[in-house]
Every structure is written in structure tokens, then in C-alpha cells.
Amino acid sequence: MKRFFLRLARHTNRFFSRLWRWLRNRTGRIPNWPVMVAAYRGYGRREQVYLKGRVLKDRRIIARNVNSRWRALINNYKRFSSREIGGARLSVKIGDNELGLITDEEGYFQFDGQLPAPLPESEGQWRKVAIAVNSTPLRTVDVRAESQLLVPPLRAEFGVISDIDDTVLQTDVTSLLKLRLLYHTLLKSAALRQSFSQAAAFFQALHCGHQEAAGNPVFYVSNSPWNLYDLLEEFLSLNGLPDGPILLRDFGVPYQDRPRNYKGHKHHSIVRILKTYPDLPFVLIGDSGEKDAYIYWAVAQEFPGRIAATYIRDVRSGRRARRIARFVARTGADIQLVAGYAEAAKDAARRGLVRLDVFERFRKEKVL
């Protein structure tokens, strides 16, 4: 039923968007509203990258350090009532490569493939991506933006893939009728959202591993829509969590265009990451509020020996915790259901993934 209504909403929105464009073209009206690029962080290797972004009408969202619930409501309304620009032509420069891309009907552009010229070696994790929008269907524009591309250094020991909602960000997805989820989503800004205790310390410890300098890549995979990307990016930064690609869900993808044997957004995104880095093991982090434990177990079955550890934060729902415990007992899955991230850090130290002194250092810095 939920899928039916999402599909109906998508087709209805697409119909009215096409009708508006037709009327505008018939009357010869040339739009003059400002154009913006929502530049999402990408990831890849020196010779292969995955990059995505969106071209939109600029709604002038005032987002940084917003402490007013009224302003948060206005911003979130603007995020969800975005005006996409399909057919925009872009030039994307990555290293010595210049790629010509065109946005789809939902305003998205994407590159997923081999680069003509491999990126140079670098000790850092991040490479600069220059984006220029050259035209929309009805006019020439010159809109520029920058994004970042994560290319893990050779010293990386493992990668981290984490959920966001109720894993690092409190959303109360299990609340009655999801009323608290709606409250958090609509009436809170990044500055008003709450992170879970010691989450930043645990993630930073994983980011470092056994090294003095952080080198292990961190990826965030969530079922939240791309409309919330800027809010989530700001939230992670404000709460001291490691920078990393944030892979969200596109509600506009037609079901017939999805890959064969599609098992959901999270599963598909995690598999893409593991295939991009075939020599890198991964730590998976989620919560018991949704289906993270089952998705992660399925991934571990598909990629034997690639999952170094799986941590599921208990959302304090006894029924869900018991269900996961029965699942672990039945399958023998190596899944740790933890009450908090101090418990997860101790297990990770036992496995040789983190240093407890590094975790304690970040924990004290967060407290101070």
C-alpha cells in the first residue's frame, strides 16, 4: 500500500511538472529564477568513481546553525517541495577528466564508471570535483559548484558503512504512528537534532583504526530522501562524526528502471560499495528499529569474509531485540546487539579494529 501511494504521488507530481513546462513553452515564457547545484559527495578509486548530484531551482534555504523550529519548518517545507530541472547540461571535472552530463526528469545527474584518465596518487582521502551547469532547456546559465570525491588511501585497514536514522541520529522511527519521527523531520534543524552518546567517539576511533592519522573510509547509507542531504551533512559535521559520502534514497526512480534482483536501497548501496573496494573488509553499523540486521546478514552471505564486524544499536524495544536475538541464534550470524557505543568499542578493540585509548580520547573531547 505504501509503495502504491509513493508511486501515485510520483506520477502525479511528474504529470503536473510536465503540464507546467508545456504551458510555459506555449506562452514563450523564459524563466529567470536562480539555479543551484545540490552537490553530493562521491566515492571511488583512482580509475573508477560514483558521483551523483541534482540541479534545482534555488529555494534559498537558510540552513546553517538554525535554532528556530519555525525556521526549521520553513526550510524542511522548501526541501520537500523542491523544483527539479531536467535536461540541464553540465560539465564535471575530476582530475584531468571532463565529463558532459545531462540531468534526468527528477533533476539528477550521475556518473558511475571508469575514468578516461586515472586520478593521481595522493595521501589524502578527498579529491575535488568542479561542477558547472551550462544550460537548462530554455536558457544558457553559468552556475558553478564544488563537490568532493572519496578515494581511500592505500593505508586504509577497513571501511565503515553505517545507517543514520536511530543509529547516529535520533529519529524515533519506532514511535506510535511515527508521530515523533514526523516531529523530528519537520520541526528540527541540524542544530536541534540529537546524536547518540559516544557515537562520534566510536566512529572516529574506527576512522583511525590503529593509525595516528584517520584513513579508514566511512559511508552513511539511509532510507531518508535526497531532499534531506544538506541537513544530514550539517548534522554529522556539528556532532563530530567523520566526513563521508551520504547515500540516500531517490523516491523518483521508477520500479521498472531498478536493477534486476533489486533488494532495496540499503542493500543495493552497500553491495555497490563492497564491489568498488574488493580488497577492503567492512564494519557495518545499524539499529534494531528497522531491518538493518537482516540486510547486513544477507550482505555477509553474499560477500564471505568481507564483513569484519556488525553492530546493531538496540533502540530499547524488547520485542525487536528478542526477534534479532532469535535470528542470530538461528543463523549463527556474527551480529552484536549493543546497548551503547562504549560496548561496541570494547568489542571492536577485542577484534583488533580500534584502540580503546583513541576511543577514550575522542569521548573526553566530546564531553568537554
C-alpha positions as a printed NumPy array, in Angstrom:
array([[  0.   ,   0.   ,   0.   ],
       [  2.839,   2.399,   0.905],
       [  4.523,   1.629,  -2.423],
       [  1.262,   2.324,  -4.274],
       [  0.856,   5.785,  -2.728],
       [  4.515,   6.686,  -3.319],
       [  4.123,   5.668,  -6.925],
       [  0.872,   7.644,  -7.26 ],
       [  2.462,  10.742,  -5.722],
       [  5.465,  10.458,  -8.031],
       [  3.352,  10.133, -11.19 ],
       [  1.035,  12.966, -10.09 ],
       [  3.973,  15.286,  -9.448],
       [  5.542,  14.342, -12.781],
       [  2.264,  14.99 , -14.652],
       [  1.847,  18.499, -13.229],
       [  5.535,  19.293, -13.799],
       [  5.212,  18.315, -17.449],
       [  1.952,  20.304, -17.766],
       [  3.627,  23.392, -16.309],
       [  6.584,  23.081, -18.67 ],
       [  4.23 ,  22.689, -21.648],
       [  2.222,  25.786, -20.687],
       [  5.408,  27.759, -20.145],
       [  6.761,  26.747, -23.546],
       [  3.459,  27.542, -25.289],
       [  3.388,  31.049, -23.848],
       [  7.044,  31.65 , -24.701],
       [  7.857,  32.436, -21.087],
       [ 11.569,  32.162, -20.269],
       [ 12.238,  31.513, -16.572],
       [ 14.643,  33.779, -14.724],
       [ 14.739,  32.101, -11.33 ],
       [ 18.154,  31.207,  -9.876],
       [ 19.598,  27.726, -10.421],
       [ 21.564,  25.763,  -7.842],
       [ 23.52 ,  22.508,  -7.715],
       [ 22.993,  20.081,  -4.852],
       [ 26.47 ,  18.53 ,  -4.918],
       [ 26.636,  15.185,  -3.115],
       [ 29.914,  13.596,  -2.036],
       [ 31.001,  10.755,  -4.295],
       [ 33.405,   7.875,  -3.866],
       [ 35.572,   5.532,  -5.884],
       [ 39.099,   4.512,  -6.785],
       [ 41.712,   6.264,  -8.873],
       [ 40.281,   4.771, -12.064],
       [ 36.575,   4.387, -11.193],
       [ 34.092,   6.751,  -9.487],
       [ 30.472,   7.036,  -8.457],
       [ 29.173,  10.606,  -8.349],
       [ 25.667,  11.985,  -8.051],
       [ 24.044,  15.396,  -7.68 ],
       [ 20.965,  17.387,  -8.544],
       [ 20.109,  20.618, -10.333],
       [ 17.264,  22.555,  -8.731],
       [ 15.573,  25.888,  -8.587],
       [ 17.279,  27.729,  -5.724],
       [ 14.755,  27.931,  -2.857],
       [ 17.238,  29.951,  -0.762],
       [ 17.215,  27.688,   2.269],
       [ 18.847,  29.354,   5.291],
       [ 20.169,  26.236,   6.952],
       [ 23.365,  26.786,   8.921],
       [ 23.044,  26.925,  12.739],
       [ 19.261,  27.294,  12.695],
       [ 17.875,  27.201,  16.254],
       [ 14.276,  28.131,  15.488],
       [ 11.643,  25.431,  14.982],
       [  9.632,  27.822,  12.818],
       [ 12.624,  28.4  ,  10.531],
       [ 13.295,  24.638,  10.544],
       [  9.707,  24.011,   9.401],
       [ 10.049,  26.545,   6.573],
       [ 13.375,  25.045,   5.474],
       [ 12.035,  21.489,   5.517],
       [  8.953,  22.539,   3.548],
       [ 11.271,  24.039,   0.916],
       [ 13.389,  20.865,   0.872],
       [ 10.395,  18.618,   0.201],
       [  8.79 ,  20.979,  -2.32 ],
       [ 11.916,  21.156,  -4.463],
       [ 11.705,  22.281,  -8.093],
       [ 13.803,  19.93 , -10.206],
       [ 15.387,  20.96 , -13.504],
       [ 15.501,  18.158, -16.034],
       [ 17.517,  18.379, -19.219],
       [ 20.196,  20.633, -17.731],
       [ 23.639,  20.211, -19.291],
       [ 26.668,  20.06 , -17.029],
       [ 30.414,  19.831, -17.22 ],
       [ 32.027,  17.855, -14.381],
       [ 35.812,  17.999, -13.915],
       [ 37.582,  15.299, -11.868],
       [ 41.365,  15.452, -12.064],
       [ 42.247,  15.567, -15.764],
       [ 38.803,  14.259, -16.757],
       [ 35.995,  16.474, -18.013],
       [ 32.61 ,  14.729, -18.241],
       [ 29.497,  16.003, -20.006],
       [ 26.3  ,  15.037, -18.166],
       [ 22.565,  15.749, -18.528],
       [ 20.024,  15.739, -15.697],
       [ 17.023,  13.389, -15.781],
       [ 13.38 ,  14.362, -15.167],
       [ 13.974,  14.499, -11.407],
       [ 16.949,  16.839, -11.856],
       [ 19.584,  14.203, -11.004],
       [ 22.908,  13.757, -12.766],
       [ 25.093,  10.733, -12.181],
       [ 28.351,   9.21 , -13.308],
       [ 29.16 ,   5.621, -12.44 ],
       [ 32.057,   4.14 , -14.342],
       [ 35.675,   4.19 , -15.427],
       [ 37.557,   7.471, -15.767],
       [ 39.404,   8.034, -19.064],
       [ 42.44 ,   9.295, -17.112],
       [ 43.093,   7.725, -13.677],
       [ 43.472,  10.121, -10.747],
       [ 46.999,  10.717,  -9.437],
       [ 48.252,   9.064,  -6.257],
       [ 47.544,  11.011,  -3.078],
       [ 47.941,  10.589,   0.671],
       [ 44.668,  12.404,   1.348],
       [ 41.204,  10.877,   1.19 ],
       [ 39.37 ,  13.603,  -0.707],
       [ 39.619,  14.825,  -4.304],
       [ 37.996,  17.986,  -5.6  ],
       [ 35.165,  17.835,  -8.15 ],
       [ 34.292,  21.   , -10.109],
       [ 30.72 ,  21.188, -11.439],
       [ 29.418,  23.734, -13.952],
       [ 25.821,  23.966, -15.206],
       [ 25.983,  25.38 , -18.719],
       [ 22.34 ,  25.388, -19.775],
       [ 18.784,  24.39 , -18.929],
       [ 16.208,  23.513, -21.626],
       [ 15.156,  27.156, -22.016],
       [ 18.263,  29.261, -21.353],
       [ 22.01 ,  29.458, -21.003],
       [ 23.327,  29.688, -17.437],
       [ 26.677,  29.707, -15.684],
       [ 26.279,  28.072, -12.28 ],
       [ 29.291,  26.548, -10.553],
       [ 29.695,  24.32 ,  -7.52 ],
       [ 32.268,  22.067,  -5.909],
       [ 31.901,  18.565,  -4.549],
       [ 34.246,  16.002,  -3.028],
       [ 35.197,  12.512,  -4.079],
       [ 36.359,   9.961,  -1.501],
       [ 39.295,   7.863,  -2.688],
       [ 40.6  ,   5.862,   0.319],
       [ 44.386,   5.95 ,   0.757],
       [ 46.428,   2.746,   0.475],
       [ 46.906,   2.716,   4.251],
       [ 43.172,   2.095,   4.856],
       [ 42.684,  -1.016,   7.025],
       [ 38.92 ,  -1.375,   6.548],
       [ 35.841,   0.642,   5.706],
       [ 32.759,   1.55 ,   7.755],
       [ 29.185,   1.555,   6.451],
       [ 26.541,   2.951,   8.786],
       [ 22.864,   3.721,   8.839],
       [ 21.9  ,   7.212,  10.062],
       [ 18.352,   7.214,  11.466],
       [ 18.33 ,   5.919,  15.066],
       [ 21.931,   4.776,  14.601],
       [ 23.666,   8.144,  15.   ],
       [ 20.669,  10.497,  14.643],
       [ 17.661,  10.24 ,  16.94 ],
       [ 14.508,   9.96 ,  14.826],
       [ 12.258,   7.667,  16.919],
       [ 11.218,   5.703,  13.844],
       [  9.549,   3.116,  16.117],
       [  7.26 ,   5.671,  17.819],
       [  3.484,   5.24 ,  17.725],
       [  2.166,   6.146,  14.252],
       [  5.669,   7.586,  13.651],
       [  4.495,  10.867,  15.197],
       [  7.854,  11.624,  16.833],
       [  9.574,  10.811,  13.538],
       [  7.43 ,  13.446,  11.81 ],
       [  8.172,  15.925,  14.614],
       [ 11.936,  15.462,  14.258],
       [ 11.78 ,  15.593,  10.455],
       [  9.599,  18.675,  10.08 ],
       [ 10.322,  20.839,  13.122],
       [ 14.027,  20.333,  13.778],
       [ 17.131,  21.663,  12.071],
       [ 20.555,  20.029,  12.12 ],
       [ 21.484,  22.139,  15.158],
       [ 18.375,  20.943,  17.025],
       [ 18.807,  17.243,  16.198],
       [ 20.34 ,  14.921,  18.785],
       [ 23.169,  12.438,  18.307],
       [ 23.532,   9.345,  20.474],
       [ 26.041,   9.356,  23.296],
       [ 29.573,   8.288,  22.317],
       [ 28.597,   7.702,  18.671],
       [ 31.138,  10.28 ,  17.461],
       [ 33.919,   8.765,  19.607],
       [ 33.247,   5.255,  18.283],
       [ 33.077,   6.355,  14.648],
       [ 36.232,   8.454,  14.951],
       [ 38.046,   5.512,  16.559],
       [ 37.004,   3.304,  13.645],
       [ 38.038,   6.073,  11.246],
       [ 41.55 ,   5.927,  12.749],
       [ 41.855,   2.177,  13.344],
       [ 45.401,   1.566,  14.561],
       [ 46.838,   4.637,  12.866],
       [ 47.6  ,   8.087,  14.194],
       [ 46.042,   9.721,  11.129],
       [ 42.495,   8.859,  10.087],
       [ 42.493,   6.759,   6.947],
       [ 39.574,   4.3  ,   7.091],
       [ 36.689,   5.482,   4.875],
       [ 33.227,   5.976,   6.376],
       [ 29.993,   5.731,   4.367],
       [ 26.479,   6.619,   5.512],
       [ 23.536,   4.781,   3.935],
       [ 19.98 ,   5.783,   4.837],
       [ 16.422,   5.406,   3.577],
       [ 15.905,   9.147,   4.04 ],
       [ 15.259,  11.061,   0.783],
       [ 17.919,  13.088,  -1.018],
       [ 15.909,  16.2  ,  -0.093],
       [ 17.453,  15.998,   3.404],
       [ 21.066,  15.699,   2.24 ],
       [ 22.241,  19.161,   3.32 ],
       [ 20.594,  18.794,   6.739],
       [ 22.235,  15.42 ,   7.372],
       [ 25.621,  16.648,   6.153],
       [ 25.448,  19.573,   8.583],
       [ 24.284,  17.288,  11.417],
       [ 27.251,  14.933,  11.004],
       [ 29.665,  17.869,  10.988],
       [ 28.115,  19.553,  14.047],
       [ 28.269,  16.318,  16.039],
       [ 31.88 ,  15.464,  15.275],
       [ 31.227,  12.411,  13.105],
       [ 33.701,  11.609,  10.302],
       [ 33.055,  13.057,   6.858],
       [ 31.887,  10.516,   4.321],
       [ 29.579,  10.006,   1.35 ],
       [ 25.897,  10.118,   2.356],
       [ 23.856,   7.777,   0.178],
       [ 20.149,   8.492,   0.39 ],
       [ 17.04 ,   7.254,  -1.339],
       [ 15.534,   8.545,  -4.559],
       [ 11.758,   8.234,  -4.349],
       [ 11.543,   9.173,  -8.014],
       [ 13.22 ,   6.071,  -9.509],
       [ 10.648,   4.075, -11.499],
       [ 10.446,   0.484, -10.34 ],
       [ 10.952,  -0.818, -13.89 ],
       [ 14.307,   1.03 , -14.059],
       [ 15.745,  -0.655, -10.991],
       [ 18.432,  -3.315, -11.362],
       [ 17.436,  -6.962, -11.642],
       [ 17.1  ,  -8.709,  -8.256],
       [ 16.83 ,  -5.328,  -6.54 ],
       [ 16.637,  -5.892,  -2.765],
       [ 16.125,  -2.363,  -1.565],
       [ 18.124,   0.849,  -1.409],
       [ 20.349,  -0.05 ,   1.543],
       [ 21.283,  -3.489,   0.231],
       [ 21.972,  -2.128,  -3.254],
       [ 24.117,   0.76 ,  -1.943],
       [ 26.183,  -1.487,   0.35 ],
       [ 26.817,  -4.011,  -2.415],
       [ 27.97 ,  -1.207,  -4.733],
       [ 30.472,  -0.021,  -2.103],
       [ 31.834,  -3.52 ,  -1.458],
       [ 32.289,  -4.122,  -5.184],
       [ 34.08 ,  -0.784,  -5.555],
       [ 36.661,  -1.823,  -2.929],
       [ 37.089,  -5.594,  -3.402],
       [ 40.188,  -5.8  ,  -1.174],
       [ 38.769,  -3.891,   1.785],
       [ 36.867,  -5.515,   4.706],
       [ 33.995,  -3.535,   6.24 ],
       [ 32.34 ,  -2.837,   9.584],
       [ 28.539,  -2.473,   9.372],
       [ 26.594,  -0.374,  11.9  ],
       [ 22.819,  -0.074,  12.218],
       [ 19.948,  -0.204,  14.68 ],
       [ 17.177,  -2.59 ,  15.691],
       [ 14.401,  -0.166,  14.704],
       [ 14.355,  -1.263,  11.066],
       [ 15.734,  -4.212,   9.074],
       [ 19.446,  -3.436,   9.305],
       [ 20.381,  -6.744,  10.976],
       [ 18.726,  -8.794,   8.225],
       [ 20.136,  -6.652,   5.399],
       [ 23.651,  -6.846,   6.843],
       [ 23.422, -10.615,   7.304],
       [ 22.336, -11.011,   3.662],
       [ 25.32 ,  -8.907,   2.552],
       [ 27.665, -11.044,   4.679],
       [ 26.337, -14.163,   2.948],
       [ 26.967, -12.647,  -0.482],
       [ 30.49 , -11.487,   0.443],
       [ 32.065, -14.174,   2.666],
       [ 34.996, -12.939,   4.713],
       [ 34.398,  -9.267,   3.835],
       [ 32.47 ,  -8.202,   6.951],
       [ 34.81 ,  -7.658,   9.898],
       [ 32.045,  -6.879,  12.414],
       [ 28.357,  -5.921,  12.579],
       [ 26.939,  -3.722,  15.346],
       [ 23.227,  -3.122,  15.863],
       [ 22.252,  -0.422,  18.35 ],
       [ 19.301,  -1.503,  20.491],
       [ 16.514,   1.086,  20.209],
       [ 15.163,  -0.248,  23.515],
       [ 12.297,  -2.166,  22.038],
       [ 12.208,  -5.511,  23.814],
       [ 10.175,  -7.156,  21.077],
       [ 12.6  ,  -6.125,  18.33 ],
       [ 15.651,  -7.099,  20.405],
       [ 14.216, -10.558,  21.081],
       [ 13.449, -11.01 ,  17.39 ],
       [ 17.049, -10.174,  16.443],
       [ 18.394, -12.442,  19.203],
       [ 16.324, -15.343,  17.82 ],
       [ 17.539, -14.549,  14.308],
       [ 21.189, -14.57 ,  15.444],
       [ 20.69 , -17.856,  17.317],
       [ 19.007, -19.482,  14.311],
       [ 21.522, -18.332,  11.681],
       [ 24.712, -18.111,  13.733],
       [ 25.194, -14.579,  12.373],
       [ 28.108, -12.574,  13.804],
       [ 25.891,  -9.651,  14.837],
       [ 26.445,  -7.749,  18.085],
       [ 23.315,  -6.155,  19.584],
       [ 24.716,  -3.34 ,  21.751],
       [ 23.099,  -1.007,  24.259],
       [ 25.593,   1.771,  23.517],
       [ 28.762,   2.592,  21.639],
       [ 31.092,   2.065,  24.615],
       [ 30.054,  -1.59 ,  24.478],
       [ 30.646,  -1.637,  20.715],
       [ 34.104,  -0.049,  21.176],
       [ 35.151,  -2.787,  23.634],
       [ 34.107,  -5.493,  21.184],
       [ 35.85 ,  -3.708,  18.3  ],
       [ 39.045,  -3.44 ,  20.373],
       [ 38.863,  -7.17 ,  21.116],
       [ 38.67 ,  -7.798,  17.358],
       [ 41.683,  -5.58 ,  16.721],
       [ 39.697,  -2.897,  14.884],
       [ 40.142,   0.073,  17.219],
       [ 42.319,   1.259,  20.083],
       [ 40.409,   1.905,  23.303],
       [ 42.719,   4.799,  24.201],
       [ 41.726,   6.52 ,  20.937],
       [ 38.04 ,   5.932,  21.702],
       [ 38.501,   7.374,  25.216],
       [ 40.335,  10.399,  23.838],
       [ 37.522,  11.241,  21.421],
       [ 34.924,  10.533,  24.104],
       [ 36.53 ,  13.026,  26.505],
       [ 36.888,  15.634,  23.759],
       [ 33.179,  15.293,  23.002],
       [ 32.256,  15.667,  26.672],
       [ 34.445,  18.743,  27.039]])
